[in-house]
Amino acid sequence: MKAETHRERGIIVGITGGIACGKTTVSELLTEKGAIPINADEIGHQLLKADSPVIDELINTFGPEILDESGDVSRKKLGAIVFQDKSARERLNAILHPLIIQRSRSRARQLVMEDPSCVVLLDAPLLIEAGAYDSVDLIVVVTASSETQLQRILERSHAQNRPLTENEAQARIDSQMSVSEKVKYADVVIENDGTFEELNKQVNQLWNQLMNRAKAD
């Protein structure tokens, strides 16, 4: 447990894990039960828009060739740079992460102060790496095997009409902290190598845990 929860405010749950482990699916299942989601990836995507407060810094750092026709940063073009180059990835994280964490924390704190009965989900792939885990009450790490991750990334890239090669998909896995390392920070681990029914059962157990904690507090 990373922080004490007091019932004058709600509960903030940090959801993290490796790429393609199923964080979003877990967040969606919890949202269906009444939790309020905050998606750090979506905030990051907003910061790649032409009107972003860091657009000039991104262009100066990575060059105007990262832009698409609309003036937004192309995630595909930027990804081709940062997933193959650790130093470039670190520069990108240094630009985006402070704002992502600031906006995520601010929104989460506002929600839990407004409603002491609420559960807020901070869905953040880099929750641990960015040092934001100290601002949540419970850390949930969603895991999957590297083989499952690779298969899901490839399938997802084709479904999105942005197909990746196996090497490109593996580079995305390798660019993140390992799942086994993230588990060391976890209060709850959800394993997502099985069926949807098995995943849903674990999510139900987590929700019951959260509700019991709310009652106890």
Z-matrix of the N, CA and C atoms (Angstrom, degrees):
N
C 1 1.466
C 2 1.518 1 108.74
N 3 1.343 2 116.11 1 128.38
C 4 1.454 3 120.14 2 -171.74
C 5 1.521 4 113.18 3 -98.52
N 6 1.321 5 117.18 4 -11.21
C 7 1.461 6 119.89 5 179.88
C 8 1.513 7 108.45 6 -162.80
N 9 1.327 8 116.77 7 153.17
C 10 1.448 9 121.11 8 176.72
C 11 1.525 10 110.23 9 -82.94
N 12 1.333 11 115.44 10 136.82
C 13 1.449 12 120.10 11 177.30
C 14 1.521 13 109.11 12 -98.25
N 15 1.310 14 117.79 13 132.22
C 16 1.456 15 123.18 14 177.26
C 17 1.517 16 107.26 15 -117.63
N 18 1.321 17 117.64 16 139.25
C 19 1.451 18 119.61 17 -170.75
C 20 1.512 19 113.92 18 -79.07
N 21 1.330 20 118.35 19 7.26
C 22 1.456 21 117.77 20 166.88
C 23 1.525 22 110.00 21 -76.72
N 24 1.335 23 116.31 22 -2.00
C 25 1.464 24 120.67 23 173.56
C 26 1.525 25 109.10 24 -146.68
N 27 1.322 26 115.29 25 166.30
C 28 1.458 27 120.02 26 -179.38
C 29 1.521 28 112.70 27 -78.20
N 30 1.331 29 115.73 28 -168.97
C 31 1.466 30 123.21 29 -176.41
C 32 1.523 31 109.70 30 -108.34
N 33 1.328 32 116.44 31 131.77
C 34 1.464 33 121.59 32 174.78
C 35 1.522 34 108.63 33 -103.76
N 36 1.330 35 115.77 34 121.96
C 37 1.464 36 122.27 35 -179.98
C 38 1.521 37 108.85 36 -111.04
N 39 1.314 38 117.34 37 124.18
C 40 1.454 39 121.73 38 175.95
C 41 1.519 40 109.84 39 -91.23
N 42 1.337 41 116.32 40 122.77
C 43 1.460 42 122.03 41 178.36
C 44 1.524 43 108.08 42 -108.10
N 45 1.325 44 116.99 43 121.47
C 46 1.454 45 120.15 44 179.75
C 47 1.519 46 109.72 45 -144.27
N 48 1.323 47 115.65 46 -177.39
C 49 1.460 48 121.02 47 -177.27
C 50 1.511 49 109.11 48 151.72
N 51 1.318 50 116.87 49 179.87
C 52 1.454 51 120.50 50 179.45
C 53 1.517 52 111.94 51 -75.28
N 54 1.327 53 115.77 52 165.59
C 55 1.453 54 121.30 53 176.79
C 56 1.530 55 110.33 54 -59.32
N 57 1.321 56 115.98 55 135.72
C 58 1.465 57 123.03 56 177.78
C 59 1.529 58 113.44 57 64.59
N 60 1.323 59 116.62 58 23.63
C 61 1.464 60 119.69 59 175.45
C 62 1.531 61 111.91 60 -86.88
N 63 1.319 62 117.17 61 -18.92
C 64 1.461 63 119.54 62 177.27
C 65 1.512 64 115.06 63 112.70
N 66 1.333 65 117.61 64 22.45
C 67 1.468 66 120.50 65 179.63
C 68 1.522 67 111.67 66 -58.35
N 69 1.323 68 115.77 67 -44.00
C 70 1.466 69 119.79 68 -176.95
C 71 1.514 70 111.15 69 -65.62
N 72 1.327 71 117.36 70 -39.43
C 73 1.463 72 120.76 71 178.29
C 74 1.519 73 110.97 72 -63.34
N 75 1.324 74 116.81 73 -43.10
C 76 1.468 75 120.69 74 177.84
C 77 1.530 76 109.53 75 -62.67
N 78 1.322 77 117.18 76 -43.20
C 79 1.467 78 120.44 77 178.68
C 80 1.527 79 110.94 78 -62.23
N 81 1.323 80 116.96 79 -41.03
C 82 1.466 81 120.29 80 179.70
C 83 1.525 82 111.22 81 -63.98
N 84 1.329 83 116.86 82 -40.78
C 85 1.468 84 120.35 83 179.16
C 86 1.528 85 110.88 84 -65.24
N 87 1.325 86 116.64 85 -40.32
C 88 1.464 87 120.07 86 178.33
C 89 1.527 88 111.22 87 -70.10
N 90 1.323 89 115.86 88 -34.65
C 91 1.466 90 119.72 89 177.36
C 92 1.524 91 110.86 90 -63.74
N 93 1.328 92 116.85 91 -38.52
C 94 1.459 93 120.94 92 177.27
C 95 1.525 94 111.79 93 -60.74
N 96 1.321 95 116.19 94 -25.89
C 97 1.465 96 120.90 95 179.90
C 98 1.529 97 112.22 96 -86.68
N 99 1.336 98 116.23 97 -8.75
C 100 1.459 99 119.09 98 176.79
C 101 1.510 100 115.79 99 122.89
N 102 1.333 101 117.69 100 -2.23
C 103 1.460 102 120.00 101 177.46
C 104 1.530 103 110.19 102 -71.79
N 105 1.339 104 115.89 103 157.18
C 106 1.472 105 122.01 104 -179.03
C 107 1.532 106 107.86 105 -107.80
N 108 1.344 107 117.69 106 116.92
C 109 1.468 108 119.43 107 -175.62
C 110 1.531 109 113.75 108 -88.63
N 111 1.316 110 115.28 109 143.63
C 112 1.459 111 122.74 110 168.00
C 113 1.524 112 105.67 111 -127.16
N 114 1.334 113 116.72 112 115.49
C 115 1.459 114 120.99 113 -174.49
C 116 1.531 115 110.10 114 -100.37
N 117 1.326 116 116.23 115 111.92
C 118 1.466 117 120.71 116 -178.38
C 119 1.520 118 111.40 117 -65.39
N 120 1.334 119 117.80 118 -33.62
C 121 1.455 120 120.58 119 177.74
C 122 1.526 121 111.08 120 -61.43
N 123 1.343 122 115.95 121 -41.42
C 124 1.459 123 119.29 122 179.77
C 125 1.536 124 111.13 123 -64.13
N 126 1.327 125 115.85 124 -38.58
C 127 1.463 126 119.05 125 175.99
C 128 1.520 127 109.98 126 -63.40
N 129 1.335 128 116.44 127 -41.25
C 130 1.458 129 120.58 128 177.47
C 131 1.517 130 112.37 129 -62.02
N 132 1.329 131 117.03 130 -39.30
C 133 1.461 132 120.72 131 178.63
C 134 1.528 133 110.69 132 -64.91
N 135 1.332 134 116.69 133 -36.93
C 136 1.458 135 120.57 134 178.18
C 137 1.531 136 110.94 135 -62.96
N 138 1.338 137 115.21 136 -32.97
C 139 1.466 138 119.55 137 -179.08
C 140 1.525 139 112.75 138 -75.53
N 141 1.342 140 117.46 139 -4.85
C 142 1.459 141 121.42 140 176.03
C 143 1.527 142 112.15 141 -96.80
N 144 1.335 143 116.23 142 1.59
C 145 1.457 144 120.71 143 -179.74
C 146 1.537 145 110.37 144 -77.27
N 147 1.340 146 114.84 145 161.47
C 148 1.462 147 120.62 146 -176.71
C 149 1.523 148 112.66 147 -61.21
N 150 1.341 149 117.31 148 -27.45
C 151 1.466 150 120.61 149 -179.22
C 152 1.526 151 113.03 150 -94.77
N 153 1.324 152 117.26 151 12.76
C 154 1.465 153 121.57 152 -179.67
C 155 1.530 154 111.14 153 -65.68
N 156 1.334 155 117.46 154 144.89
C 157 1.471 156 119.88 155 177.35
C 158 1.519 157 113.44 156 -67.97
N 159 1.345 158 117.28 157 -11.53
C 160 1.472 159 119.52 158 179.78
C 161 1.526 160 112.12 159 -114.27
N 162 1.334 161 118.10 160 12.97
C 163 1.467 162 119.92 161 -176.70
C 164 1.528 163 111.94 162 -61.49
N 165 1.331 164 116.90 163 -39.79
C 166 1.470 165 119.45 164 -179.72
C 167 1.525 166 111.04 165 -65.82
N 168 1.317 167 116.05 166 -39.59
C 169 1.469 168 119.80 167 179.32
C 170 1.525 169 110.90 168 -66.06
N 171 1.333 170 116.80 169 -38.24
C 172 1.462 171 120.31 170 177.59
C 173 1.524 172 111.28 171 -64.09
N 174 1.339 173 116.38 172 -43.07
C 175 1.466 174 120.54 173 179.72
C 176 1.525 175 110.56 174 -65.76
N 177 1.335 176 116.40 175 -43.10
C 178 1.465 177 120.16 176 -179.91
C 179 1.523 178 111.68 177 -64.77
N 180 1.331 179 116.44 178 -31.97
C 181 1.466 180 120.85 179 -177.14
C 182 1.516 181 112.38 180 -81.61
N 183 1.346 182 116.92 181 -42.38
C 184 1.463 183 120.23 182 -171.81
C 185 1.528 184 114.10 183 -113.33
N 186 1.323 185 116.93 184 -6.38
C 187 1.462 186 120.26 185 177.11
C 188 1.517 187 112.72 186 94.80
N 189 1.341 188 117.18 187 152.66
C 190 1.466 189 121.57 188 -178.28
C 191 1.520 190 113.54 189 -65.57
N 192 1.324 191 117.86 190 -14.82
C 193 1.468 192 120.72 191 -179.47
C 194 1.526 193 112.61 192 -68.33
N 195 1.336 194 118.04 193 -10.13
C 196 1.470 195 119.77 194 177.79
C 197 1.529 196 111.51 195 -79.26
N 198 1.331 197 117.65 196 -9.35
C 199 1.460 198 120.51 197 -176.95
C 200 1.524 199 111.28 198 -84.23
N 201 1.335 200 115.44 199 150.55
C 202 1.456 201 120.00 200 171.58
C 203 1.529 202 109.32 201 -96.94
N 204 1.332 203 116.37 202 -172.31
C 205 1.466 204 120.21 203 -174.44
C 206 1.522 205 112.80 204 -64.05
N 207 1.333 206 117.34 205 -26.92
C 208 1.468 207 121.15 206 -177.26
C 209 1.522 208 113.25 207 -84.39
N 210 1.342 209 116.88 208 -8.61
C 211 1.457 210 120.50 209 -177.28
C 212 1.507 211 113.58 210 95.21
N 213 1.341 212 116.45 211 -4.81
C 214 1.463 213 120.71 212 174.01
C 215 1.523 214 109.36 213 -78.07
N 216 1.341 215 116.39 214 158.89
C 217 1.461 216 120.02 215 172.50
C 218 1.521 217 108.45 216 -74.26
N 219 1.308 218 116.98 217 127.89
C 220 1.461 219 121.94 218 175.46
C 221 1.524 220 109.10 219 -76.53
N 222 1.323 221 116.39 220 118.04
C 223 1.466 222 119.78 221 -179.87
C 224 1.523 223 111.65 222 -62.46
N 225 1.342 224 115.65 223 -33.29
C 226 1.464 225 118.91 224 179.58
C 227 1.525 226 110.83 225 -67.81
N 228 1.339 227 116.33 226 -44.78
C 229 1.468 228 120.06 227 -179.82
C 230 1.523 229 111.12 228 -66.47
N 231 1.331 230 116.10 229 -42.73
C 232 1.461 231 119.59 230 179.75
C 233 1.526 232 110.31 231 -67.13
N 234 1.333 233 116.34 232 -40.80
C 235 1.459 234 120.49 233 179.41
C 236 1.517 235 112.75 234 -61.14
N 237 1.337 236 116.10 235 -37.03
C 238 1.461 237 119.78 236 179.19
C 239 1.528 238 111.58 237 -61.73
N 240 1.326 239 115.41 238 -26.69
C 241 1.469 240 120.38 239 178.83
C 242 1.528 241 110.77 240 -83.29
N 243 1.319 242 116.51 241 -53.87
C 244 1.468 243 119.58 242 -167.65
C 245 1.523 244 113.95 243 -78.98
N 246 1.338 245 117.83 244 -26.82
C 247 1.460 246 117.94 245 -179.14
C 248 1.528 247 112.79 246 -78.43
N 249 1.324 248 116.60 247 -11.15
C 250 1.459 249 120.92 248 178.28
C 251 1.527 250 112.74 249 -106.18
N 252 1.336 251 116.04 250 -4.83
C 253 1.467 252 120.24 251 -172.54
C 254 1.530 253 108.73 252 -139.41
N 255 1.315 254 116.04 253 108.11
C 256 1.464 255 120.77 254 -176.45
C 257 1.522 256 111.82 255 -60.66
N 258 1.314 257 118.30 256 -41.71
C 259 1.464 258 120.22 257 -178.35
C 260 1.530 259 110.62 258 -66.21
N 261 1.340 260 117.13 259 -37.43
C 262 1.471 261 120.35 260 177.03
C 263 1.518 262 110.13 261 -66.09
N 264 1.307 263 116.78 262 -38.92
C 265 1.466 264 121.44 263 178.75
C 266 1.524 265 110.51 264 -64.27
N 267 1.319 266 116.13 265 -40.38
C 268 1.463 267 120.13 266 178.86
C 269 1.524 268 111.05 267 -66.06
N 270 1.342 269 117.09 268 -36.83
C 271 1.466 270 120.43 269 177.66
C 272 1.530 271 110.43 270 -65.74
N 273 1.337 272 115.85 271 -41.27
C 274 1.463 273 119.57 272 178.37
C 275 1.522 274 110.90 273 -63.72
N 276 1.322 275 116.40 274 -44.84
C 277 1.466 276 120.34 275 179.94
C 278 1.530 277 110.83 276 -61.59
N 279 1.319 278 116.27 277 -38.08
C 280 1.466 279 119.85 278 -179.69
C 281 1.527 280 111.44 279 -65.42
N 282 1.331 281 116.38 280 -30.02
C 283 1.466 282 120.36 281 178.90
C 284 1.528 283 111.25 282 -78.96
N 285 1.325 284 116.96 283 -46.04
C 286 1.460 285 120.91 284 -170.92
C 287 1.529 286 114.58 285 -88.08
N 288 1.317 287 117.14 286 -40.76
C 289 1.463 288 119.52 287 -168.81
C 290 1.525 289 115.43 288 -61.62
N 291 1.319 290 119.33 289 -40.63
C 292 1.470 291 117.09 290 178.80
C 293 1.529 292 112.98 291 -57.88
N 294 1.327 293 117.09 292 -41.10
C 295 1.463 294 120.43 293 178.98
C 296 1.517 295 111.98 294 -71.63
N 297 1.350 296 116.43 295 -39.68
C 298 1.467 297 119.72 296 178.81
C 299 1.521 298 110.25 297 -60.63
N 300 1.317 299 116.57 298 -47.82
C 301 1.466 300 120.89 299 -178.55
C 302 1.529 301 110.52 300 -66.63
N 303 1.327 302 116.69 301 -42.50
C 304 1.465 303 120.07 302 179.87
C 305 1.524 304 110.95 303 -59.18
N 306 1.327 305 116.92 304 -47.39
C 307 1.458 306 120.58 305 -178.40
C 308 1.529 307 111.42 306 -69.06
N 309 1.316 308 117.23 307 -38.96
C 310 1.470 309 120.85 308 179.32
C 311 1.521 310 110.74 309 -64.53
N 312 1.323 311 116.42 310 -48.61
C 313 1.464 312 121.06 311 -179.58
C 314 1.521 313 111.32 312 -61.23
N 315 1.326 314 116.13 313 -44.53
C 316 1.455 315 120.78 314 -177.76
C 317 1.526 316 110.96 315 -60.83
N 318 1.313 317 116.45 316 -45.54
C 319 1.465 318 120.50 317 179.93
C 320 1.520 319 111.17 318 -66.48
N 321 1.330 320 117.33 319 -42.75
C 322 1.465 321 120.52 320 -179.55
C 323 1.524 322 111.07 321 -62.97
N 324 1.317 323 117.01 322 -45.04
C 325 1.472 324 120.82 323 -179.16
C 326 1.525 325 111.38 324 -64.26
N 327 1.321 326 115.51 325 -38.46
C 328 1.465 327 119.04 326 177.63
C 329 1.525 328 110.95 327 -61.59
N 330 1.312 329 116.62 328 -44.80
C 331 1.461 330 121.33 329 -177.13
C 332 1.532 331 111.83 330 -65.25
N 333 1.337 332 117.09 331 -45.91
C 334 1.462 333 118.87 332 -175.81
C 335 1.525 334 111.94 333 -72.35
N 336 1.327 335 117.23 334 -25.74
C 337 1.460 336 119.01 335 176.59
C 338 1.530 337 111.15 336 -76.87
N 339 1.326 338 116.47 337 -31.26
C 340 1.459 339 120.40 338 179.73
C 341 1.522 340 111.99 339 -74.13
N 342 1.335 341 117.20 340 -32.00
C 343 1.467 342 120.79 341 -175.15
C 344 1.522 343 110.08 342 -137.86
N 345 1.348 344 118.54 343 99.81
C 346 1.467 345 122.05 344 -178.67
C 347 1.529 346 114.10 345 -63.70
N 348 1.334 347 117.67 346 -12.71
C 349 1.471 348 119.94 347 -178.97
C 350 1.525 349 112.44 348 -95.30
N 351 1.340 350 117.52 349 -2.70
C 352 1.466 351 118.71 350 -171.39
C 353 1.522 352 112.12 351 -86.09
N 354 1.343 353 113.81 352 156.22
C 355 1.462 354 122.65 353 170.56
C 356 1.521 355 106.68 354 -115.68
N 357 1.334 356 116.39 355 120.20
C 358 1.463 357 121.90 356 -179.97
C 359 1.520 358 108.77 357 -105.73
N 360 1.328 359 115.84 358 132.51
C 361 1.456 360 121.49 359 179.39
C 362 1.521 361 109.45 360 -103.73
N 363 1.304 362 116.95 361 119.44
C 364 1.458 363 121.53 362 173.57
C 365 1.526 364 107.01 363 -99.41
N 366 1.341 365 115.53 364 96.11
C 367 1.462 366 122.59 365 -178.19
C 368 1.520 367 108.16 366 -85.07
N 369 1.342 368 116.16 367 101.36
C 370 1.463 369 120.49 368 -171.96
C 371 1.529 370 110.60 369 -138.55
N 372 1.331 371 117.49 370 107.64
C 373 1.464 372 119.93 371 179.53
C 374 1.525 373 113.39 372 -55.87
N 375 1.342 374 116.67 373 -34.35
C 376 1.469 375 120.85 374 -176.90
C 377 1.528 376 111.60 375 -108.15
N 378 1.315 377 116.48 376 31.60
C 379 1.464 378 121.70 377 -179.76
C 380 1.525 379 111.44 378 -53.61
N 381 1.318 380 116.19 379 -44.86
C 382 1.467 381 120.86 380 -176.38
C 383 1.522 382 110.59 381 -77.77
N 384 1.341 383 116.45 382 -46.42
C 385 1.456 384 120.49 383 -177.44
C 386 1.528 385 111.64 384 -60.89
N 387 1.331 386 115.98 385 -35.22
C 388 1.467 387 120.26 386 -177.42
C 389 1.523 388 112.59 387 -83.89
N 390 1.324 389 117.24 388 -2.45
C 391 1.456 390 120.75 389 178.61
C 392 1.512 391 113.95 390 75.40
N 393 1.341 392 117.23 391 18.59
C 394 1.464 393 120.54 392 -177.31
C 395 1.520 394 112.86 393 -88.72
N 396 1.317 395 117.42 394 -2.18
C 397 1.461 396 120.25 395 -177.27
C 398 1.525 397 112.69 396 -65.90
N 399 1.324 398 117.09 397 -19.85
C 400 1.461 399 119.12 398 -179.17
C 401 1.529 400 112.51 399 -78.35
N 402 1.344 401 116.86 400 -2.75
C 403 1.463 402 119.70 401 179.94
C 404 1.525 403 112.04 402 -106.10
N 405 1.329 404 117.55 403 8.77
C 406 1.463 405 120.66 404 177.35
C 407 1.521 406 109.41 405 -116.34
N 408 1.337 407 115.27 406 162.83
C 409 1.463 408 120.58 407 -178.48
C 410 1.518 409 112.74 408 -92.55
N 411 1.333 410 116.08 409 -23.00
C 412 1.462 411 121.12 410 -177.12
C 413 1.522 412 107.91 411 -149.29
N 414 1.330 413 117.09 412 133.71
C 415 1.457 414 121.29 413 177.86
C 416 1.523 415 109.09 414 -107.42
N 417 1.333 416 115.48 415 122.54
C 418 1.460 417 122.25 416 177.06
C 419 1.523 418 107.85 417 -110.88
N 420 1.322 419 117.35 418 123.17
C 421 1.459 420 121.91 419 177.58
C 422 1.523 421 108.66 420 -109.56
N 423 1.331 422 115.81 421 122.60
C 424 1.460 423 122.02 422 177.82
C 425 1.528 424 107.39 423 -95.98
N 426 1.327 425 116.87 424 128.08
C 427 1.464 426 121.30 425 -174.32
C 428 1.523 427 111.67 426 -119.11
N 429 1.321 428 114.50 427 158.94
C 430 1.463 429 123.09 428 171.71
C 431 1.524 430 106.62 429 -159.23
N 432 1.307 431 117.07 430 158.56
C 433 1.456 432 120.46 431 178.53
C 434 1.521 433 109.88 432 -69.34
N 435 1.322 434 116.61 433 157.44
C 436 1.466 435 120.54 434 179.62
C 437 1.519 436 111.08 435 -62.09
N 438 1.338 437 116.77 436 -33.45
C 439 1.462 438 120.23 437 178.00
C 440 1.529 439 111.01 438 -65.15
N 441 1.329 440 115.72 439 -41.49
C 442 1.461 441 120.24 440 178.62
C 443 1.524 442 110.14 441 -66.60
N 444 1.319 443 116.50 442 -42.43
C 445 1.463 444 120.20 443 177.94
C 446 1.527 445 111.07 444 -57.26
N 447 1.317 446 116.25 445 -48.25
C 448 1.462 447 120.97 446 -177.51
C 449 1.524 448 111.00 447 -60.68
N 450 1.311 449 116.07 448 -45.99
C 451 1.469 450 120.25 449 -179.52
C 452 1.529 451 110.90 450 -61.70
N 453 1.326 452 116.39 451 -43.88
C 454 1.466 453 120.09 452 -178.73
C 455 1.524 454 111.93 453 -65.88
N 456 1.336 455 117.01 454 -40.24
C 457 1.465 456 119.92 455 179.19
C 458 1.525 457 110.28 456 -62.02
N 459 1.314 458 116.84 457 -44.96
C 460 1.461 459 120.60 458 -179.66
C 461 1.526 460 110.79 459 -63.24
N 462 1.325 461 116.63 460 -45.24
C 463 1.458 462 120.03 461 -179.69
C 464 1.524 463 111.00 462 -63.83
N 465 1.323 464 116.38 463 -41.84
C 466 1.459 465 120.54 464 -178.87
C 467 1.526 466 111.32 465 -66.65
N 468 1.324 467 117.03 466 -39.65
C 469 1.471 468 120.11 467 -178.98
C 470 1.529 469 110.69 468 -64.35
N 471 1.321 470 117.55 469 -36.63
C 472 1.458 471 120.32 470 177.88
C 473 1.525 472 110.84 471 -71.99
N 474 1.327 473 116.43 472 -38.39
C 475 1.461 474 120.10 473 179.07
C 476 1.524 475 111.43 474 -64.25
N 477 1.326 476 116.41 475 -30.05
C 478 1.463 477 121.92 476 -179.82
C 479 1.528 478 112.55 477 -90.36
N 480 1.348 479 115.75 478 5.46
C 481 1.472 480 121.01 479 -178.13
C 482 1.519 481 112.56 480 59.41
N 483 1.348 482 115.40 481 29.41
C 484 1.466 483 121.25 482 173.90
C 485 1.527 484 107.43 483 -129.87
N 486 1.350 485 116.43 484 63.19
C 487 1.465 486 120.05 485 -171.51
C 488 1.525 487 113.23 486 -61.00
N 489 1.321 488 114.58 487 137.33
C 490 1.455 489 121.72 488 176.81
C 491 1.521 490 109.64 489 -108.65
N 492 1.321 491 116.22 490 152.89
C 493 1.454 492 120.46 491 169.67
C 494 1.528 493 108.92 492 -78.88
N 495 1.310 494 116.59 493 166.49
C 496 1.466 495 119.45 494 178.84
C 497 1.525 496 110.66 495 -62.49
N 498 1.338 497 117.21 496 -37.47
C 499 1.467 498 120.37 497 178.82
C 500 1.523 499 111.20 498 -65.56
N 501 1.330 500 116.93 499 -39.66
C 502 1.465 501 120.74 500 179.01
C 503 1.530 502 110.42 501 -66.38
N 504 1.329 503 116.37 502 -40.50
C 505 1.460 504 120.08 503 178.56
C 506 1.523 505 111.13 504 -65.39
N 507 1.334 506 116.57 505 -41.67
C 508 1.459 507 120.47 506 179.28
C 509 1.525 508 110.76 507 -65.61
N 510 1.327 509 116.80 508 -34.32
C 511 1.471 510 120.56 509 178.61
C 512 1.520 511 110.49 510 -62.63
N 513 1.320 512 117.75 511 -34.95
C 514 1.459 513 121.20 512 178.17
C 515 1.525 514 110.94 513 -67.89
N 516 1.315 515 116.66 514 -38.19
C 517 1.467 516 120.05 515 176.61
C 518 1.527 517 110.24 516 -66.32
N 519 1.326 518 115.43 517 -46.15
C 520 1.464 519 120.38 518 -176.30
C 521 1.525 520 112.66 519 -68.49
N 522 1.341 521 116.90 520 -19.85
C 523 1.470 522 119.96 521 -177.01
C 524 1.521 523 112.32 522 -75.45
N 525 1.340 524 117.16 523 -13.05
C 526 1.460 525 120.92 524 -176.33
C 527 1.526 526 111.33 525 -105.93
N 528 1.328 527 114.55 526 160.77
C 529 1.452 528 120.11 527 170.30
C 530 1.529 529 108.54 528 -56.28
N 531 1.316 530 117.61 529 140.45
C 532 1.459 531 120.30 530 -177.92
C 533 1.521 532 110.85 531 -64.00
N 534 1.326 533 115.35 532 150.86
C 535 1.459 534 120.64 533 178.89
C 536 1.527 535 110.40 534 -60.02
N 537 1.332 536 116.69 535 -39.58
C 538 1.463 537 120.06 536 -178.91
C 539 1.527 538 111.55 537 -62.89
N 540 1.333 539 117.14 538 -32.86
C 541 1.462 540 120.53 539 177.63
C 542 1.520 541 110.62 540 -72.40
N 543 1.327 542 117.21 541 -39.55
C 544 1.460 543 120.63 542 179.61
C 545 1.526 544 111.48 543 -64.10
N 546 1.322 545 115.80 544 -35.23
C 547 1.467 546 120.15 545 -178.93
C 548 1.525 547 111.46 546 -59.01
N 549 1.320 548 117.69 547 -27.59
C 550 1.468 549 121.24 548 -179.91
C 551 1.532 550 111.75 549 -63.02
N 552 1.326 551 117.19 550 -22.50
C 553 1.463 552 121.75 551 -179.36
C 554 1.528 553 112.37 552 -94.88
N 555 1.320 554 117.11 553 -4.49
C 556 1.464 555 121.08 554 -168.48
C 557 1.522 556 113.29 555 -78.65
N 558 1.338 557 115.40 556 141.60
C 559 1.457 558 121.83 557 164.67
C 560 1.521 559 109.72 558 -90.36
N 561 1.331 560 115.67 559 -31.55
C 562 1.464 561 122.12 560 178.48
C 563 1.522 562 107.73 561 -136.66
N 564 1.335 563 117.02 562 134.82
C 565 1.463 564 122.56 563 175.56
C 566 1.527 565 108.45 564 -114.26
N 567 1.328 566 115.99 565 128.48
C 568 1.461 567 121.53 566 175.48
C 569 1.521 568 107.85 567 -113.68
N 570 1.328 569 116.50 568 119.54
C 571 1.460 570 121.74 569 -178.28
C 572 1.527 571 109.36 570 -91.52
N 573 1.324 572 115.91 571 128.16
C 574 1.463 573 120.15 572 -173.95
C 575 1.525 574 111.70 573 -126.11
N 576 1.327 575 115.39 574 54.43
C 577 1.463 576 120.80 575 173.94
C 578 1.526 577 111.70 576 -105.76
N 579 1.331 578 115.60 577 -7.69
C 580 1.456 579 119.34 578 -174.57
C 581 1.514 580 113.12 579 -101.52
N 582 1.329 581 115.02 580 -146.55
C 583 1.459 582 121.49 581 -177.64
C 584 1.526 583 110.91 582 -82.72
N 585 1.321 584 114.53 583 167.00
C 586 1.458 585 119.51 584 176.10
C 587 1.526 586 110.31 585 -62.74
N 588 1.311 587 116.77 586 -37.44
C 589 1.472 588 120.83 587 -179.93
C 590 1.520 589 110.39 588 -62.05
N 591 1.327 590 117.33 589 -40.41
C 592 1.462 591 120.81 590 178.14
C 593 1.526 592 111.11 591 -66.24
N 594 1.322 593 115.92 592 -39.02
C 595 1.464 594 119.89 593 177.32
C 596 1.523 595 110.29 594 -65.08
N 597 1.316 596 116.33 595 -45.52
C 598 1.464 597 120.97 596 -178.26
C 599 1.528 598 111.10 597 -61.81
N 600 1.311 599 117.41 598 -35.51
C 601 1.465 600 121.12 599 178.07
C 602 1.534 601 110.92 600 -62.83
N 603 1.324 602 116.39 601 -42.30
C 604 1.467 603 120.35 602 178.60
C 605 1.526 604 111.42 603 -66.50
N 606 1.330 605 115.99 604 -37.45
C 607 1.467 606 119.74 605 178.36
C 608 1.523 607 109.78 606 -66.26
N 609 1.317 608 117.68 607 -40.39
C 610 1.470 609 120.70 608 176.88
C 611 1.526 610 111.03 609 -60.18
N 612 1.322 611 115.98 610 -40.59
C 613 1.467 612 119.85 611 178.78
C 614 1.525 613 110.45 612 -64.67
N 615 1.328 614 116.86 613 -40.53
C 616 1.459 615 120.87 614 178.09
C 617 1.526 616 110.44 615 -63.85
N 618 1.325 617 117.54 616 -44.08
C 619 1.456 618 120.63 617 -179.62
C 620 1.527 619 111.03 618 -62.37
N 621 1.311 620 116.25 619 -41.94
C 622 1.464 621 119.79 620 177.33
C 623 1.522 622 110.79 621 -61.66
N 624 1.320 623 116.37 622 -39.28
C 625 1.462 624 120.71 623 177.20
C 626 1.521 625 110.89 624 -61.77
N 627 1.318 626 116.54 625 -42.82
C 628 1.463 627 121.03 626 179.73
C 629 1.525 628 111.16 627 -65.75
N 630 1.321 629 116.59 628 -41.04
C 631 1.465 630 120.29 629 179.30
C 632 1.524 631 111.61 630 -67.38
N 633 1.317 632 116.53 631 -39.02
C 634 1.471 633 120.11 632 177.69
C 635 1.517 634 110.34 633 -66.31
N 636 1.304 635 116.62 634 -36.82
C 637 1.460 636 119.75 635 178.06
C 638 1.530 637 110.49 636 -66.16
N 639 1.334 638 115.57 637 -40.89
C 640 1.462 639 119.21 638 179.69
C 641 1.528 640 110.82 639 -62.22
N 642 1.330 641 116.11 640 -40.99
C 643 1.459 642 120.00 641 179.90
C 644 1.526 643 111.03 642 -66.54
N 645 1.335 644 115.34 643 -40.17
C 646 1.467 645 120.19 644 -177.76
C 647 1.524 646 110.74 645 -65.60
N 648 1.352 647 115.98 646 -36.85
C 649 1.460 648 120.57 647 -178.97
C 650 1.508 649 111.54 648 -77.29
